[in-house]
Amino acid sequence: MTGSTAVLRCSCLLAAVSLVASGCLSANRCADPSAVDAPTAVDFKAYPQANAEDYSLGTWRGYGFTTPRGFRCKLASHMSMSAIDCDGPFAATTGEANTVHLFAYSPGNGASPVQFSRREAKQPGLDFGGIEPKPLPVNTTLAALNGRCVWTEEIELACLLGSSDQGRGFIATPTSTSIWGPPFK
């Protein structure tokens, strides 16, 4: 097997694992939010940045955090691929979604479409490797591995994967959930 073949197989495996972890290969999964096109994208640079190492889940596990409003998120990366996965109360989503998955093949490429799904109580939640993620302070951005997230008094959770112009993200408020990003081609 050549190096490029091994990388391609690893890339496909990570993408498949990512889809399985998000529940998107099961029937009736990957429900889109009822509101699409966020009214305004969040300016993550407007908030102080947390020290990412304070949220480390250990070598090869990524970074994780919680919010007092019930969200738990993990920012992860392998080779040039990155992902953000969050569990929580996403308001006004089709199928009463309680998990979201963002995925990108590389920092220079746009992220795949945002995928919302419903994880049933019997299904395992996010794997934090036995480490309890720390709470992220209000009005503080956690930026790591090509992703960034913040929560404020008005926004329950907002995350972006990829660059501001090519990335995709979501904004969850107490009454709605919106996505933003360029059209997926």
The 8 nearest C-alpha neighbors of each residue, nearest first, counted from 0:
[[1, 4, 5, 2, 3, 6, 8, 7],
 [0, 2, 4, 3, 5, 6, 7, 8],
 [3, 1, 5, 4, 6, 0, 7, 8],
 [2, 4, 6, 5, 1, 7, 0, 8],
 [5, 3, 7, 1, 6, 2, 8, 0],
 [6, 4, 8, 2, 3, 7, 9, 1],
 [5, 7, 3, 9, 4, 8, 10, 2],
 [8, 6, 10, 4, 9, 5, 3, 11],
 [9, 7, 5, 11, 10, 6, 12, 4],
 [8, 10, 12, 6, 7, 11, 5, 13],
 [11, 9, 7, 13, 8, 12, 6, 14],
 [10, 12, 14, 8, 9, 13, 15, 7],
 [11, 13, 9, 15, 10, 14, 16, 8],
 [14, 12, 16, 10, 15, 11, 17, 9],
 [13, 15, 17, 11, 12, 16, 10, 18],
 [16, 14, 18, 12, 17, 13, 11, 19],
 [17, 15, 13, 19, 18, 14, 20, 12],
 [16, 18, 14, 20, 15, 19, 13, 21],
 [19, 17, 15, 21, 23, 16, 20, 22],
 [18, 20, 16, 22, 21, 17, 24, 23],
 [21, 19, 17, 18, 22, 16, 23, 125],
 [20, 22, 18, 19, 23, 100, 17, 116],
 [23, 21, 19, 20, 24, 25, 18, 28],
 [24, 22, 28, 18, 29, 25, 21, 19],
 [23, 25, 22, 19, 18, 26, 28, 21],
 [26, 24, 23, 28, 22, 27, 19, 29],
 [25, 27, 28, 24, 23, 22, 29, 116],
 [28, 26, 25, 29, 30, 116, 23, 94],
 [27, 29, 116, 23, 26, 30, 25, 22],
 [30, 28, 116, 115, 114, 23, 31, 27],
 [29, 31, 115, 116, 93, 28, 94, 32],
 [32, 30, 115, 93, 29, 33, 92, 114],
 [31, 33, 92, 34, 93, 176, 35, 177],
 [32, 34, 92, 93, 91, 31, 35, 176],
 [35, 33, 177, 32, 176, 36, 175, 178],
 [34, 36, 177, 178, 37, 32, 33, 179],
 [37, 35, 179, 178, 177, 38, 34, 180],
 [36, 38, 177, 178, 179, 39, 35, 40],
 [39, 37, 36, 40, 177, 179, 35, 178],
 [40, 38, 37, 41, 179, 36, 42, 170],
 [39, 41, 37, 42, 38, 179, 170, 168],
 [40, 42, 43, 39, 157, 170, 158, 45],
 [43, 41, 44, 45, 40, 46, 39, 163],
 [42, 44, 45, 41, 46, 140, 149, 147],
 [43, 45, 46, 42, 47, 140, 48, 41],
 [44, 46, 43, 42, 47, 41, 140, 138],
 [47, 45, 44, 139, 138, 43, 140, 48],
 [48, 46, 139, 140, 49, 45, 138, 44],
 [47, 49, 140, 139, 141, 46, 50, 142],
 [50, 48, 141, 51, 140, 139, 47, 142],
 [49, 51, 52, 53, 48, 141, 54, 142],
 [52, 50, 53, 54, 49, 141, 143, 55],
 [51, 53, 55, 54, 50, 62, 49, 56],
 [52, 54, 51, 50, 55, 49, 133, 62],
 [55, 53, 52, 62, 51, 63, 133, 64],
 [56, 54, 62, 52, 57, 53, 61, 63],
 [55, 57, 62, 60, 61, 130, 63, 54],
 [58, 56, 55, 60, 59, 61, 62, 128],
 [57, 59, 60, 56, 61, 55, 62, 128],
 [58, 60, 61, 57, 77, 76, 75, 56],
 [61, 59, 56, 57, 58, 75, 62, 128],
 [62, 60, 75, 56, 74, 59, 55, 76],
 [63, 61, 55, 74, 56, 54, 73, 75],
 [64, 62, 73, 132, 72, 54, 74, 56],
 [63, 65, 132, 133, 134, 72, 135, 71],
 [64, 66, 71, 134, 70, 135, 133, 132],
 [65, 67, 70, 68, 134, 69, 135, 71],
 [66, 68, 69, 65, 134, 70, 135, 136],
 [69, 67, 66, 70, 155, 87, 88, 65],
 [68, 70, 67, 87, 66, 71, 88, 65],
 [71, 69, 87, 66, 65, 86, 68, 72],
 [70, 72, 65, 86, 85, 64, 87, 69],
 [73, 71, 85, 63, 64, 84, 65, 86],
 [72, 74, 63, 84, 62, 83, 75, 85],
 [75, 73, 83, 62, 61, 82, 63, 84],
 [76, 74, 61, 82, 81, 73, 83, 60],
 [75, 77, 81, 80, 144, 82, 61, 78],
 [78, 76, 80, 79, 81, 75, 59, 13],
 [77, 79, 80, 76, 81, 10, 105, 6],
 [80, 78, 105, 77, 104, 81, 76, 106],
 [81, 79, 104, 105, 77, 76, 78, 103],
 [80, 82, 76, 103, 75, 102, 77, 144],
 [83, 81, 102, 75, 101, 74, 76, 103],
 [82, 84, 74, 101, 73, 100, 75, 102],
 [83, 85, 100, 73, 72, 99, 101, 82],
 [86, 84, 72, 99, 71, 98, 73, 87],
 [87, 85, 98, 71, 70, 97, 72, 99],
 [86, 88, 70, 97, 69, 89, 98, 71],
 [87, 89, 97, 90, 69, 70, 86, 96],
 [90, 88, 97, 87, 96, 171, 176, 92],
 [91, 89, 175, 174, 92, 176, 88, 173],
 [92, 90, 175, 33, 176, 174, 89, 93],
 [93, 91, 32, 33, 95, 90, 96, 94],
 [92, 94, 30, 95, 32, 33, 31, 96],
 [93, 95, 96, 30, 92, 117, 116, 27],
 [96, 94, 92, 93, 97, 117, 91, 89],
 [97, 95, 117, 116, 94, 92, 98, 115],
 [96, 98, 117, 87, 88, 86, 89, 116],
 [99, 97, 86, 116, 85, 115, 96, 117],
 [98, 100, 115, 85, 114, 84, 116, 86],
 [99, 101, 84, 114, 83, 21, 113, 115],
 [100, 102, 83, 113, 82, 84, 114, 160],
 [101, 103, 82, 111, 110, 81, 100, 83],
 [104, 102, 110, 81, 105, 80, 111, 82],
 [103, 105, 80, 79, 81, 108, 102, 106],
 [104, 106, 79, 80, 108, 107, 103, 81],
 [105, 107, 108, 161, 145, 103, 104, 79],
 [108, 106, 105, 109, 161, 162, 165, 104],
 [109, 107, 105, 106, 110, 104, 103, 165],
 [110, 108, 165, 166, 161, 103, 111, 107],
 [109, 111, 103, 166, 102, 167, 161, 160],
 [110, 112, 102, 103, 113, 109, 101, 183],
 [113, 111, 114, 110, 183, 167, 101, 102],
 [112, 114, 101, 100, 111, 115, 167, 168],
 [115, 113, 29, 100, 99, 112, 101, 116],
 [116, 114, 99, 29, 30, 31, 98, 96],
 [117, 115, 29, 96, 28, 30, 98, 97],
 [116, 118, 96, 97, 98, 119, 95, 28],
 [117, 119, 122, 97, 116, 120, 98, 22],
 [118, 120, 122, 121, 117, 123, 97, 124],
 [119, 121, 122, 118, 123, 124, 117, 97],
 [122, 120, 119, 123, 118, 124, 117, 22],
 [123, 121, 119, 120, 118, 124, 22, 125],
 [124, 122, 121, 125, 120, 126, 118, 119],
 [125, 123, 126, 122, 86, 118, 120, 20],
 [124, 126, 127, 123, 86, 73, 84, 85],
 [127, 125, 128, 124, 129, 123, 73, 130],
 [126, 128, 130, 129, 125, 56, 131, 63],
 [129, 127, 130, 126, 56, 60, 57, 131],
 [128, 130, 127, 131, 126, 56, 132, 57],
 [131, 129, 128, 127, 132, 56, 57, 126],
 [130, 132, 133, 129, 127, 63, 128, 64],
 [133, 131, 64, 63, 130, 65, 134, 54],
 [132, 134, 64, 65, 54, 135, 131, 63],
 [133, 135, 65, 64, 66, 136, 132, 67],
 [134, 136, 64, 66, 65, 133, 137, 139],
 [137, 135, 139, 134, 138, 66, 150, 49],
 [136, 138, 151, 139, 150, 135, 152, 149],
 [139, 137, 151, 46, 150, 149, 136, 140],
 [140, 138, 47, 46, 137, 48, 136, 149],
 [141, 139, 149, 48, 148, 49, 46, 142],
 [140, 142, 49, 148, 147, 48, 51, 149],
 [143, 141, 147, 146, 140, 51, 148, 48],
 [144, 142, 146, 145, 51, 147, 141, 74],
 [143, 145, 146, 76, 81, 75, 74, 142],
 [144, 146, 161, 143, 160, 106, 81, 147],
 [147, 145, 160, 143, 144, 159, 142, 161],
 [146, 148, 142, 141, 159, 158, 143, 140],
 [147, 149, 158, 141, 157, 140, 159, 142],
 [150, 148, 140, 157, 139, 156, 138, 141],
 [151, 149, 156, 155, 154, 137, 138, 157],
 [150, 152, 154, 138, 137, 153, 155, 149],
 [151, 153, 154, 150, 155, 137, 138, 172],
 [154, 152, 151, 155, 172, 150, 173, 156],
 [155, 153, 172, 151, 156, 150, 152, 171],
 [154, 156, 172, 150, 171, 151, 153, 173],
 [157, 155, 150, 171, 154, 149, 170, 158],
 [158, 156, 170, 149, 148, 169, 171, 150],
 [159, 157, 148, 168, 147, 169, 149, 156],
 [158, 160, 168, 147, 167, 146, 166, 161],
 [161, 159, 146, 166, 167, 145, 168, 110],
 [162, 160, 166, 145, 106, 110, 146, 109],
 [161, 163, 166, 165, 164, 160, 106, 109],
 [162, 164, 166, 165, 161, 159, 167, 180],
 [163, 165, 162, 166, 180, 181, 161, 109],
 [166, 164, 109, 162, 163, 181, 161, 180],
 [167, 165, 161, 162, 109, 160, 110, 163],
 [168, 166, 180, 159, 160, 179, 110, 161],
 [167, 169, 159, 158, 179, 178, 160, 180],
 [168, 170, 178, 177, 157, 158, 179, 171],
 [169, 171, 157, 177, 176, 156, 178, 172],
 [172, 170, 176, 156, 155, 175, 154, 89],
 [171, 173, 154, 155, 175, 174, 176, 170],
 [172, 174, 175, 90, 155, 171, 154, 89],
 [175, 173, 172, 90, 91, 176, 171, 89],
 [176, 174, 90, 91, 172, 171, 173, 177],
 [175, 177, 171, 170, 90, 32, 34, 172],
 [178, 176, 37, 35, 34, 170, 169, 36],
 [179, 177, 169, 36, 37, 35, 168, 170],
 [180, 178, 36, 37, 168, 167, 169, 177],
 [179, 181, 167, 166, 168, 182, 165, 178],
 [180, 182, 183, 165, 179, 167, 166, 164],
 [183, 181, 184, 180, 112, 179, 167, 165],
 [182, 184, 181, 112, 111, 180, 109, 110],
 [183, 182, 181, 111, 112, 109, 110, 108]]
